[in-house]
Amino acid sequence: MPSAPCEEGRIALRKQGYQFVAPDATAAVKPCMWNKRTLRGGDMCYKHQFYGIESHRCVQMTPTLRCNQRCLFCWRSFEHETTDERFCTPEEIADALPALQKKALSGYKVSQYVTSERFAEALDPNMVAISLSGEPTLYPHLPEYIDLLNERGYTTFLVSNGTMPDMIRRCRPYQTYISVDAPDRETYLALCNPQEDYWDRIHESLSLLPARRSAVRTTLVKGKNDFDPEGYAAIYEASGATFIEVKGYMYLGYSRKRLSRSAMPEHEEVRRFAEAIAGHCSYRITDESPISRVVLMEREV
């Protein structure tokens, strides 16, 4: 029998709102800030503005907490690494999603700011964002899991660091995200701290994007990777992605142990950098969300 994942890390994550699928696994659900804000009648996140996703009906989850990178800007803890775990079956995870989402949101039922209609909608999610923490392509049953979610009527977003192109090739989510957080190999190695040099693998994953609905996401960290817009433009252009998201690093979670607040760019800086990228490729700014410090770009037709 495999040992349970690091209990100290599990306790820390539970305090942060993680709901685990099983005691001996790290597949987990955690409603995001926007899910709860929308539930209370507030604004939805930029994914609603850009792609029509209803934040209060979205499940944010991960099938594993394992990751093969230690990005400086990541909010997850490197102090509580998962050393061993049982991988849940796709059915086990999919069956657990509604109950875990309900458990996580149960306290909002009595809130004066939450209508009964909105709460009922939140307990009937129609979107799964595989993007909580860890690298989902390290979960060996990811293609089957996404297929199962699709069969059950969920819209699926897969957010990946692109280091496992063979797994990306087998997955068929509604939208595929690949992170590109550097304009060159050297910056990638310094900022993302991969277990191996995956730079060429990331480009292989990017080559798969023209055949699917896709997005490339770049997290800008001030003073670390906010240079060479022409380099980013060349990568975006070669990817053929449907969308490009240029997003500012947010000073949150465990990243505050590695970076200072000064590493968080203002929205105006993010937009200016996106404009500079647009000057070197066929992608143009089509939308933006200042509160999330993100700019959306699409290819000019």
C-alpha positions in Angstrom: 0.0 0.0 0.0 1.4 3.4 -0.9 1.9 5.9 1.9 -0.4 8.8 2.3 0.8 12.1 0.8 2.6 14.5 3.2 0.1 15.1 6.0 1.6 18.4 7.0 1.0 19.6 3.4 -2.5 18.2 3.4 -3.4 20.1 6.6 -2.0 23.3 5.2 -4.0 22.8 2.0 -7.2 22.0 3.9 -6.9 25.3 5.7 -6.7 27.0 2.3 -10.0 25.3 1.3 -8.8 22.2 -0.6 -11.3 19.3 -0.7 -9.6 16.0 -1.3 -11.2 13.2 -3.3 -9.6 10.5 -1.2 -7.3 10.3 1.9 -4.5 8.6 0.0 -4.6 10.9 -3.1 -4.0 14.5 -3.9 -6.8 15.0 -6.4 -8.7 18.0 -5.1 -11.2 20.7 -5.6 -11.0 24.3 -4.4 -13.5 27.0 -5.4 -11.6 30.1 -6.6 -12.2 33.7 -5.3 -14.3 34.5 -8.4 -16.6 31.5 -7.8 -17.4 32.8 -4.4 -17.7 36.4 -5.4 -20.1 35.6 -8.2 -22.1 33.4 -5.8 -22.6 36.4 -3.6 -23.9 38.4 -6.6 -20.5 40.0 -7.5 -18.6 40.1 -10.8 -17.5 37.1 -12.7 -13.9 36.4 -13.6 -12.2 37.4 -16.9 -13.0 33.9 -18.3 -16.6 34.9 -18.4 -15.7 38.2 -20.1 -13.4 36.4 -22.6 -15.1 33.0 -23.1 -18.6 33.1 -21.5 -17.8 30.9 -18.5 -20.1 31.3 -15.5 -17.8 31.6 -12.5 -20.2 30.3 -9.9 -20.8 27.1 -12.0 -17.1 26.4 -12.5 -15.2 23.7 -10.6 -11.5 24.4 -10.1 -9.7 21.2 -9.5 -6.5 19.1 -10.0 -6.1 15.4 -10.5 -2.6 15.5 -8.8 -0.5 18.0 -6.9 2.7 16.7 -8.5 4.7 19.1 -10.6 7.9 18.9 -12.6 8.6 22.7 -12.4 9.1 25.1 -9.5 8.2 28.4 -11.0 9.2 31.3 -8.9 5.7 32.9 -9.4 3.7 29.8 -8.5 1.4 30.2 -5.5 1.9 26.6 -4.4 4.2 25.4 -1.6 7.5 23.7 -2.5 7.9 22.9 1.2 5.2 20.2 1.1 6.0 18.1 -1.9 4.0 15.0 -2.7 6.3 12.0 -2.5 3.8 9.2 -3.0 0.1 9.0 -3.8 -2.5 6.7 -5.3 -3.9 8.1 -8.5 -7.7 8.2 -8.4 -9.6 6.7 -11.3 -11.3 9.1 -13.7 -14.7 7.8 -12.4 -13.7 8.3 -8.8 -12.8 12.0 -9.4 -15.7 12.8 -11.7 -18.2 11.2 -9.3 -16.8 13.3 -6.4 -16.8 16.7 -8.0 -20.4 17.8 -7.2 -20.2 16.6 -3.6 -16.9 18.3 -3.0 -18.1 21.5 -4.6 -21.2 21.4 -2.4 -19.1 20.8 0.7 -16.8 23.7 -0.1 -19.7 26.1 -0.7 -22.1 24.9 2.0 -21.6 27.9 4.2 -22.9 30.3 1.6 -26.4 28.8 1.6 -27.4 31.0 4.6 -25.7 34.2 3.4 -28.0 37.1 2.9 -26.1 37.9 -0.3 -26.7 34.5 -2.0 -30.0 33.9 -3.7 -31.5 30.4 -3.7 -31.4 30.3 -7.4 -27.7 31.3 -7.7 -26.8 28.7 -5.0 -28.7 26.0 -6.8 -26.8 26.8 -10.0 -23.5 26.7 -8.1 -24.3 23.2 -6.9 -25.0 22.1 -10.5 -21.6 23.0 -12.1 -21.2 22.8 -15.9 -17.5 23.7 -16.2 -14.4 22.0 -14.9 -11.1 24.0 -14.9 -8.2 21.5 -14.5 -5.9 24.2 -13.2 -5.8 24.3 -9.5 -2.3 23.2 -8.6 0.3 20.7 -9.8 0.8 19.7 -13.4 -2.3 17.8 -14.6 -0.5 16.0 -17.5 1.4 14.0 -14.8 -1.8 12.3 -14.0 -1.7 9.1 -16.1 -5.4 8.9 -16.8 -5.9 12.5 -17.9 -7.2 11.8 -21.4 -9.8 9.3 -20.1 -10.8 11.7 -17.3 -11.4 14.6 -19.7 -13.3 12.3 -22.0 -15.5 11.3 -19.1 -16.1 14.9 -18.1 -17.0 15.7 -21.7 -19.5 12.8 -21.8 -21.1 14.1 -18.7 -21.8 17.5 -20.2 -19.0 19.6 -18.6 -17.1 22.2 -20.5 -13.4 21.4 -19.8 -10.4 23.7 -19.7 -7.0 22.1 -19.4 -4.2 24.3 -18.1 -0.7 22.8 -18.6 2.9 23.8 -18.6 3.3 22.0 -21.9 6.1 19.7 -20.7 4.3 16.5 -21.6 3.4 16.8 -25.3 2.5 13.2 -25.7 -0.2 13.6 -23.0 -1.4 16.9 -24.5 -1.8 15.1 -27.9 -4.1 12.5 -26.3 -6.3 15.0 -24.4 -9.4 16.6 -26.0 -10.7 19.3 -23.7 -12.9 22.1 -24.8 -10.0 24.5 -24.5 -6.3 23.7 -24.1 -4.0 26.2 -22.3 -0.2 26.1 -22.6 1.9 28.3 -20.4 4.8 30.1 -22.1 6.6 32.2 -19.4 9.8 33.0 -21.2 10.9 34.2 -24.6 14.0 32.0 -24.6 15.5 28.8 -23.0 17.8 30.6 -20.5 15.0 32.7 -19.0 12.7 29.6 -18.9 15.3 27.6 -16.9 15.9 30.4 -14.5 12.3 31.4 -13.9 10.5 28.0 -14.0 13.2 25.8 -12.4 12.2 22.6 -14.3 13.4 19.2 -13.2 14.8 18.8 -16.7 15.2 21.2 -19.6 11.7 20.9 -21.2 12.0 23.9 -23.5 11.8 21.8 -26.7 8.9 19.7 -25.3 7.0 22.9 -24.6 7.4 23.9 -28.3 6.3 20.5 -29.3 3.1 21.0 -27.3 2.6 24.4 -28.9 2.8 22.8 -32.3 -0.4 20.9 -31.4 -2.5 24.0 -30.8 -3.6 25.0 -34.4 -5.8 21.9 -34.6 -7.8 22.7 -31.5 -9.4 25.6 -29.5 -6.5 26.8 -27.6 -4.8 29.6 -25.6 -1.2 30.4 -24.8 -0.8 32.1 -21.4 2.2 34.2 -20.3 2.6 35.3 -16.7 4.7 38.5 -16.7 7.0 38.9 -13.7 8.5 42.3 -13.5 12.2 42.2 -13.9 12.3 38.5 -14.7 10.6 37.8 -18.0 9.1 41.2 -19.2 11.5 41.7 -22.1 12.0 40.7 -25.7 8.4 41.2 -27.0 9.7 40.1 -30.4 10.7 36.7 -28.9 7.3 36.2 -27.5 5.7 37.3 -30.7 7.6 34.7 -32.7 6.5 31.9 -30.2 2.9 33.0 -30.4 2.9 33.3 -34.1 4.4 29.8 -34.5 1.9 28.3 -32.1 -1.2 29.3 -34.1 -3.1 29.4 -30.8 -6.7 30.7 -30.9 -6.1 33.1 -28.0 -3.1 34.6 -26.3 -3.4 35.8 -22.6 -0.7 38.1 -21.3 -1.3 38.2 -17.6 0.5 40.0 -14.7 2.0 38.0 -11.9 0.0 38.4 -8.7 1.7 38.6 -5.3 -0.1 35.7 -3.7 0.4 32.5 -1.8 3.8 30.9 -1.4 5.2 33.0 -4.2 5.6 35.8 -1.7 8.5 33.8 -0.2 10.3 33.9 -3.5 9.4 37.2 -5.0 8.8 40.7 -3.8 5.6 42.8 -4.4 7.6 44.9 -6.8 7.6 41.9 -9.2 3.9 42.4 -9.7 3.3 44.6 -12.8 0.5 47.1 -13.0 -2.2 46.5 -15.6 -0.9 49.4 -17.7 2.5 47.7 -17.9 1.0 44.4 -19.0 -1.0 46.2 -21.7 2.0 48.1 -23.0 4.0 44.9 -23.2 1.1 43.2 -25.1 1.0 46.1 -27.5 4.8 45.7 -28.0 4.2 42.0 -28.8 1.4 42.9 -31.2 3.9 45.1 -33.2 5.8 41.9 -34.2 3.0 39.4 -35.0 -0.5 39.0 -36.3 -2.1 38.9 -32.9 -4.0 42.0 -31.7 -5.5 43.0 -28.4 -9.3 42.3 -28.4 -10.2 42.5 -24.7 -8.7 43.1 -21.3 -9.5 42.9 -17.6 -7.7 45.5 -15.5 -8.8 44.0 -12.2 -7.1 40.6 -13.2 -4.2 42.4 -15.0 -4.8 40.3 -18.1 -4.9 41.2 -21.8 -6.5 39.0 -24.4 -5.1 38.8 -27.9 -6.5 37.1 -31.1 -5.0 36.7 -34.5 -6.0 39.4 -37.0 -7.9 38.0 -39.9 
